[in-house]
Amino acid sequence: MKVSGILAGALAGAVLLAGCGTTYVLPEIDGASASRAQSMFAEAQQVARPAPKSRNAALQRYRRVVARVGPVGEALCLRETAGLSGFDCHVDIGIDTEMNERNAYFTYGDHARKRNPMIRVTLPMIHDVQNDHELAFILGHEYGHLIARHAQKKEQQAVAGALILGILSAAAAADNPYADPNMVSDNVELGYALGHQAFSQDYELESDTLGTLIARSAGYDPVIGACYFARGEAAHVQDQRLSFWGTHPPDEQRLATVIAVDRQIETAGGIGRKASH
Ligand SMILES: [Zn+2]
């Protein structure tokens, strides 16, 4: 069997087995939202990155925004996960003082049991945000990873990918007496990695969708907040941490998603949930 065929089969199988993908409906990007995103993005990119705030002012902003966004994120989490027993919505929000780059991420203190959810924001990011709306949107986005259970889904996808690629390559090896003895275990690892990565971009957009709702509900303007994307940063992939920048650099699509969701909340009153989840 050709490797490309195995990969395609593994991915399709992982999707079916794990029942993953987004829980919430991602917005249709209408023409008005797309063109507004394009011009806001271009405009924000032309503005030079202003000087970072003083440490004191930055920390004051951080405390002020956490105090408003935290309760809203927790309330939404409790409402959205009410049917799941033992789901931990109590997030420990804190500052990562070690990481030297602009970033924020969601992770768990107890990965195995998915308990003690944590949001961490780095000092360079706290210094770099230009207004409260930006920090509110960033925190809302990280709550989105918790509420939409991205870490759980990625694990399920990884296991399904490993299983399917393992079965397919074991079958291929059984037919071929000259097969590389490491092929099956190599492909199990590959299947795990491919499964883990599946839907990554959709999950970032889903977190942006939930982040828009949270920032808005906490009294901030998520569209102003999402302009933070326009100042750009390289993508980050971190083991077990869901980075603010995701697996691809930010682009107009993320800003357009926020604009479309914001408009949808205004006109339709909320965001949509898929029937099957
Ligand atoms: Zn993210």
Residues whose N, C-alpha, C, O or C-beta is under 5 A from the ligand:
A	BS01	ZN	E204 S207 L242 S243 F244 G246
